[in-house]
């Protein structure tokens, strides 16, 4: 297990090996802030397996919402990747903004969607009167880290990215800046290749976990 404190110490070790780089007494607080920010950036870009869950929830059948408070599991609507209704094999699409959701249902152009819902259920499905269950694939964003909290992203990626951002404005360390920048890009590419490796499902699109953030969930 790698803790937040462990990662800060790894950054300090890396920086102290660089010629001409001054790591001051106060640097741990600075590194902690940068490390947290880098985690947030990488978390939002990719669908990391360590923070990804799939769970089934019952619908209330009246407002399109689930019957459970989801705020302790899903922080934001953008953290929902897929929603399936009952035994559907294809996920629901996000509700098009130009369509009035109250007009969607039997007797109309009946198609199921889901949309943001600003309350404890995070989202709701359309038509609102759908019954049964929905299975939701979502990522669980942790609270800002404390020193002993486990960080489940790649150590090398976070360490190199943090060191690069720490040195980014240091005109006296151009070689170190380039070194950490290239190391971050290389490690990110390696992880992307590993996550993209695997069989491609037949009959349904297979978005990459490293590019899916650019599209609607």
C-alpha angles and dihedrals in degrees: 000000000000115000128203088251091052091055092050090052090049089054091050091051092050094047094047089059092059116098113241095008113129114208106192130202092260095051096099091068091047092048091048091055092047092045092052091049092050091050090052092050095049092042092056094046100052141036100236114198092221091063099035125102138175118208139164124231132182120242121230092224095224112064099020091248129124119250095240134081102245100183094101090055106031117038099183140016088241089064090069111095104173139006121193124187115223109307097344112141094205120064122240118260125234112268110263108243093227094061122086104230093207089065095055116099145080111340093030133073087304112207129142121238139159131224143183116280117191099221139074093295092061094207143022135203129239127255088048092214095063111130134199123047140316125213112216129199109203144154122239113221112206124226117260107295128260119205096266097042117117116244112208100194124096113290096215094048094051095041095051094043092049093048091048093051091045090056098035094107097037105111091187094063108052094142093052091048091053092045094055093040092054092043090053093050092047095049092046090052091050092052091046090054092050093048093047092051115102144072120316113231117238120239099014135070116264108209117194116250086227096054103029091089088071092062136057113279 
